[in-house]
Amino acid sequence: MKALEAAKQYSRSVIVEKYITGFDFRCLVINYKFICAALRTPAAVTGDGVHNIQWLIDETNNDPRRGFGHEKVLTRITIDAFTQKMLDEKGYTLETVPPQGELVLLKPTANLSTGGTSTDVTDEVHPANIFMAERIARIIGLDICGIDIMAADLRTPISENGGAVLEVNAAPGFRMHIEPSYGLPRNVAEPVVDMLFPKGSVGRIPIIAITGTNGKTTTTRLTAHIAKSAGKKVGYTTSDGVYIQNQLMMKGDCTGPISSAFVLKDPTVDFAVLECARGGLLKAGLAFQNCEIAIVTNVAADHMGLSGINTLEQMAKVKTVVPETVFPHGYAILNADDDLVFQMRENLTCNIGLFSMDENNPRIQRHCAKGGLATVYENGYITIMKGTWKIRVMAVKDVPLTYEGKACIIYRTVCPQCWQPIYTAILRLKTSVRPSPVLCPQARKRRAG
């Protein structure tokens, strides 16, 4: 009646809840499976009939397991307004000497962070209560949750002993289970790691790294689009910015390791396509140790004289760093029309895939004769080759980026050392397509001589 009278000051309506009595239990569910349970006791002292409550608190705080905050397995008991209120309700002060054996509660809740203790009771939990805890986790949709139960005990179903579920915590503490004050410690970290990194999985997101002199950004965008079309949540870096699921997150030349790390740290990304340029490689290396696929478009005489790179051979050595990071089970995709890129395969331990604008390229033919994988431009089609088998993917003219195949003709016929005569034709196509390094006979002679 007193409570209803007081409630009138705030509202015309009230909520009356059933008064639950019992002990405070915490059940931990990880990956929707019951893991352990603990009995939580509020901060309290036990009277000895000799010393006052203040002395008993100080003596309890002398326990080496108690510290400030979460620095140790137990937390020191502090005297605050809640403590004073609970003592006032009993007619006690800090100078009161409680009788021997009397438990004097000092906090209204059993949180370890306020000085409470825990006792492991995992082996005592009734199967019906285990089923209930796992069902609660499924209903709410929390793969890690702490379920607070007040009941006389957990040895019997709480539906029979008058207990109740008080709340479900989305970020439960593990301290009470890892190092309980009493009882058997439980390794609750292992099921969390097993959930995040299931047995048999590599625990990594796929990484496709793309390098070369020309065509990196176009190749990155195309690759990211293919992965996105396959249902992946893609993050990718280019020379014009960082994109997460096609949303521009960072603008500028983002082809270095800082931008790559930005993508790899994003929790929404499950597939990364990373453009890796010469500048970032020389200044800070790569943001990853290994990748599943590396693509090298070409090596041409762009950006010479920077950071000590003065020859094509030196540039190729820098670019080789990327395919060298490919896992043994992964693939390095190399340009068979480029001498320096083709030579990169000699020091690699991964699988090799080649591509060429010439279906009769002898390097492609030798590679496929050994059962290797390659892609070529053949009679107006994109064709995948493996061994003696060929699969025509689609007509090049049907790929919008090729401008009905016109861009591919330029790719196929123009030597990078002879760009100038054809550059106006590229501009007429209104595209930024640049030729691949297929050397014309005159350029081959110049390189050889």
Sequence and secondary structure as in RCSB ss.txt:
>XXXX:A:sequence
MKALEAAKQYSRSVIVEKYITGFDFRCLVINYKFICAALRTPAAVTGDGVHNIQWLIDETNNDPRRGFGHEKVLT
RITIDAFTQKMLDEKGYTLETVPPQGELVLLKPTANLSTGGTSTDVTDEVHPANIFMAERIARIIGLDICGIDIM
AADLRTPISENGGAVLEVNAAPGFRMHIEPSYGLPRNVAEPVVDMLFPKGSVGRIPIIAITGTNGKTTTTRLTAH
IAKSAGKKVGYTTSDGVYIQNQLMMKGDCTGPISSAFVLKDPTVDFAVLECARGGLLKAGLAFQNCEIAIVTNVA
ADHMGLSGINTLEQMAKVKTVVPETVFPHGYAILNADDDLVFQMRENLTCNIGLFSMDENNPRIQRHCAKGGLAT
VYENGYITIMKGTWKIRVMAVKDVPLTYEGKACIIYRTVCPQCWQPIYTAILRLKTSVRPSPVLCPQARKRRAG
>XXXX:A:secstr
 HHHHHHTTT S         SEEEEEEEETTEEEEEEEEE SEEE  SSS HHHHHHHHHTSTTEESTTSSSEE
     HHHHHHHHHHT  TT    TT EEE  SS  GGGT EEEE GGG  HHHHHHHHHHHHHHT SEEEEEEE
ES SSS HHHHT EEEEEESS  SHHHHS SBS     HHHHHHHHS TT      EEEEESSSSHHHHHHHHHH
HHHHTT  EEEEETTEEEETTEEEEES   SHHHHHHHHH TT SEEEEE  HHHHHHH  S S EEEEEE    
S STTBTTB SHHHHHHHHTTTGGGEEEEEEEEEETT HHHHHGGGG  SEEEEEES TT HHHHHHHHTT EEE
EEETTEEEEEETTEEEEEEEGGGSGGGTTTHHHHHHHH  GGGHHHHHHHHHHTT          HHHHHHHH 
